[in-house]
Amino acid sequence: LVDRSGSVSRQMGRWREACLALAHGLRPIDEVRVATFTSDMTILQDFTHDPNLLTLSLAGLDQGGGGTGLFRVVDETLRDLKPRMGRKVIFVLTDGLDNERSDVWATANDPWLADLVRRAVSSQVTIVTILPGPTGRPYMAAQDLAVQTGGWWLYTSDDLPALVKKLGERLAESYFIAYDTSRPPGDLKRRRVEVSVHRPGHADLR
């Protein structure tokens, strides 16, 4: 998901390079959809494992304008991902400033965002948020959304394509582990979760 609202118009060239790096790092079993958003989402290329189609679609990644409906677009993408099989990840390139929830810094502070997190986790969707750089706000809901779904948020580096490629490799090498509990949601006691690996030659995994 690539933000093309007016506030990030200067980032489009770098973000196009980042998307190309991610597309070129795909494995034959991987599928990617390329979509942009302002107030609404536009799908440039639906799910495909063909890197040539992805490259062609990125030619349409140009400057836009208007507002930012970040969380609504993530919600729409979650619905599209829910029936799909396999490991599911949403890469979001944005400044994180959603016009509809500009004053929210933590997902738990907003009932709709808290429900968005629950639905992402239940669908086993990890969110990775890439931001152009620090803002006047120390923390935003876009960052918290990534953390709460088991993903990461980070600022762009000088070599953004290499960074995105590394993130793709990290996701391919990692596991998604989820658990359920009979304790009520309001129970804030810490839970100790132990994961054991029973596989010959892999006892040293961490």
C-alpha positions in Angstrom: 0.0 0.0 0.0 1.6 3.2 -1.2 0.5 6.6 0.2 0.2 9.1 -2.6 -1.5 11.9 -0.7 -0.3 15.5 -1.1 1.9 15.4 2.0 4.2 12.6 0.6 4.5 13.7 -3.0 8.3 14.1 -2.8 8.6 10.4 -1.7 7.2 8.8 -4.8 10.5 8.2 -6.7 12.1 6.5 -3.6 9.0 4.5 -2.9 8.9 3.3 -6.5 12.4 2.0 -6.2 11.5 0.3 -2.9 8.6 -1.5 -4.5 10.8 -2.6 -7.4 13.3 -4.1 -4.9 10.5 -6.0 -3.2 9.1 -7.3 -6.5 12.5 -8.5 -7.6 13.0 -10.4 -4.4 9.9 -12.6 -4.8 10.0 -16.3 -4.7 7.9 -18.3 -7.3 5.3 -19.1 -4.6 4.9 -15.4 -3.5 2.0 -13.2 -4.7 1.9 -9.4 -4.4 -0.8 -6.8 -5.0 0.3 -3.2 -5.7 -2.2 -0.5 -4.5 -2.0 3.2 -3.9 -4.2 5.3 -1.7 -5.2 8.9 -0.8 -8.8 9.0 0.6 -9.6 5.9 -1.4 -7.6 2.9 -2.7 -6.6 2.3 -6.3 -5.3 -1.2 -7.3 -2.5 -0.9 -9.9 -2.0 -4.6 -10.1 -4.0 -7.4 -8.4 -2.3 -10.4 -6.8 0.3 -11.9 -9.1 3.6 -13.7 -8.8 4.8 -12.3 -12.2 7.6 -9.7 -11.4 7.2 -8.3 -15.0 3.5 -7.4 -14.3 4.5 -5.8 -11.0 7.2 -3.8 -12.7 4.8 -2.5 -15.3 2.2 -1.6 -12.6 4.8 0.5 -10.8 5.2 2.8 -13.8 1.8 4.2 -12.7 3.1 5.1 -9.3 3.2 8.9 -9.6 2.4 11.9 -7.5 -1.1 12.3 -6.2 -2.9 14.6 -3.9 -5.7 14.9 -1.4 -6.3 13.4 2.0 -5.1 10.2 3.7 -7.5 7.4 4.5 -4.8 5.0 5.8 -6.7 2.9 8.3 -9.8 2.6 6.1 -7.6 1.3 3.2 -5.9 -1.2 5.6 -9.3 -2.4 6.7 -10.3 -2.9 3.0 -7.1 -4.8 2.3 -7.7 -7.0 5.3 -11.0 -8.1 3.9 -9.4 -9.0 0.6 -6.6 -10.9 2.3 -8.8 -12.9 4.7 -9.7 -15.8 2.3 -6.2 -16.1 0.9 -3.9 -18.9 2.0 -0.4 -18.6 3.3 1.6 -16.0 5.2 0.0 -12.6 4.8 1.8 -9.2 5.1 0.8 -5.7 4.3 3.7 -3.3 3.5 2.6 0.3 4.0 4.6 3.2 2.8 3.1 6.4 4.3 3.8 9.4 6.6 1.3 7.8 9.0 -1.0 10.8 9.3 -4.5 9.6 8.8 -6.9 12.5 8.3 -9.8 10.7 10.0 -7.9 9.8 13.2 -5.1 12.3 13.3 -5.2 12.7 17.1 -4.9 8.9 17.9 -1.4 7.7 18.9 -2.3 4.2 20.2 -4.7 1.6 18.7 -6.1 0.8 22.2 -7.3 4.4 22.5 -9.7 4.0 19.6 -12.4 1.2 19.6 -12.5 0.9 15.8 -8.7 0.7 15.6 -8.6 -1.9 18.4 -11.0 -4.0 16.5 -8.9 -3.5 13.3 -5.9 -5.0 15.2 -8.0 -7.9 16.4 -9.2 -8.7 12.9 -5.6 -8.5 11.5 -4.3 -10.8 14.2 -7.1 -13.3 13.8 -6.5 -13.3 10.0 -2.7 -13.8 10.7 -1.8 -10.6 8.8 1.4 -8.8 9.7 1.7 -5.1 9.0 5.0 -3.4 8.2 5.0 0.4 8.2 7.7 2.4 6.5 7.8 6.1 7.3 9.7 8.9 5.5 11.2 10.3 8.7 10.4 11.6 12.2 7.5 14.1 12.6 6.6 16.4 15.4 4.8 13.5 17.0 6.8 11.0 19.0 4.4 8.1 18.2 1.5 7.5 15.9 -1.3 4.9 15.6 0.2 3.8 12.3 3.4 2.7 14.2 1.3 1.0 16.9 -0.7 -0.9 14.3 2.4 -2.5 13.0 3.7 -3.4 16.5 0.4 -4.9 17.6 0.2 -7.2 14.6 3.7 -8.6 15.1 5.3 -6.3 12.4 7.7 -3.5 12.5 7.8 0.2 11.8 10.9 2.0 10.6 12.1 5.2 9.0 13.5 5.1 5.4 17.3 4.7 5.2 19.7 6.2 2.6 19.4 2.9 0.7 15.6 2.2 0.8 15.5 -0.5 -1.8 18.1 -2.5 0.1 16.1 -2.0 3.3 12.9 -3.2 1.8 14.6 -6.2 0.2 16.1 -7.1 3.6 12.6 -6.8 5.2 11.2 -9.2 2.6 14.0 -11.7 3.3 13.4 -11.4 7.1 9.7 -12.1 6.6 10.4 -15.2 4.5 12.7 -16.5 7.2 10.4 -15.9 10.2 7.4 -17.7 11.6 4.0 -16.3 12.7 3.0 -17.7 16.1 -0.4 -17.0 17.6 -2.1 -18.3 20.8 -5.5 -18.1 22.4 -6.3 -17.8 26.1 -9.4 -18.3 28.3 -8.5 -15.2 30.3 -10.8 -12.2 29.8 -9.4 -9.3 27.7 -9.3 -7.0 30.8 -6.8 -9.3 32.6 -3.5 -7.5 32.3 -1.4 -10.1 34.1 1.7 -11.1 32.1 1.5 -14.4 30.4 4.6 -16.6 30.0 4.6 -18.3 26.6 7.1 -21.0 25.9 7.8 -22.2 22.4 9.7 -25.5 21.9 11.2 -26.7 18.6 11.1 -30.5 18.2 13.0 -31.0 14.9 16.3 -32.8 14.5 19.2 -30.4 13.9 17.1 -27.3 14.7 17.3 -27.3 18.5 19.3 -24.0 18.5 16.6 -21.9 16.8 15.6 -18.8 18.7 
